[in-house]
Amino acid sequence: LKIFTGNANPKLAQEICAYLKVPLGKAKVGRFSDGEISLAIDESVRGADVFVIQPTCNPVNDNLMELLILIDALRRASAWRITAVIPYYGYARQERKTRARDPISAKLVANLITAAGADRVLTMDLHAGAIQGFFDIPVDHLTAIPILADYFKALNLKELVVVSPDVGGVIRARNLAERLKAEIAIIDKRRPTANVAEVMNIIGEVEGKTVIMVDDLIDTAGTICLGAQALKEQGARSIYACCTHPVLSGPAVERLEASPIEEVVVCNTIPVPAEKNTPKLRHLSVA
Ligand code: R5P
């Protein structure tokens, strides 16, 4: 077993190696002076079962290209099996056409990963589970919900309601709610344009309750913060939020800070840089 990583999330790769008691594979993923990616794999991988840990988070195109080049080099170096470990799968939100002439970028990315030479993919909390079917190689689709549930169980919160911030997230919310023996509620969200969220209604009883909003990812934090505001207006007593993937782009940090959310629990599928690490964030490891 050999484990390699690019520059997307080396800390997570190190944590996984420590857990497995396997040293991190010797590879240098750098840049040529014109910005192209350079790669040197400094140990034999012939006949090895190789795992490449590389979420395709921001900068998504660089991280994706590093992943493809790593897989290509390992294939040409006669690795026996190559598993692309992609804890966060970038472009997952472009998984179907919603308007004429839209791309299906999530499928294009699947084609690229397969063409590069991956034998298997391991990923977590895909924005749309159907992306598994974009691959003709095995996909292991893991979820961080048990890790999030353990964290909230330890807080021993009472009168708990788990809230899905949109209709698409109901199964995820139910999964968490069952583990916490909580009720669920659903926010009826609308997106008039990309990256803009509007709350229409709250379906379920939240007055006087402690609520936990759960999502696959927090990007600009519009969804989660608008949801929190609506929950507060409906009389929620205290508000928590959690997600697997802290994308945290644009105004996310300011929005979270200004929101009525007490605590935002996130996993380390994506590294959170120091300048985005607001005091409200709690970090859990998926290693
Ligand atoms: C949408 O369906 C996703 O599950 C997230 O709710 C959404 O992508 C979060 O984006 P933002 O934080 O920018 O509202």
Boltz pocket constraint, residues with backbone or C-beta under 6 A from the ligand:
constraints:
  - pocket:
      binder: B
      contacts: [[A, 93], [A, 127], [A, 165], [A, 166], [A, 168], [A, 169], [A, 195], [A, 197], [A, 215], [A, 216], [A, 217], [A, 218], [A, 219], [A, 220], [A, 221], [A, 222], [A, 223], [A, 224]]
      max_distance: 6.0
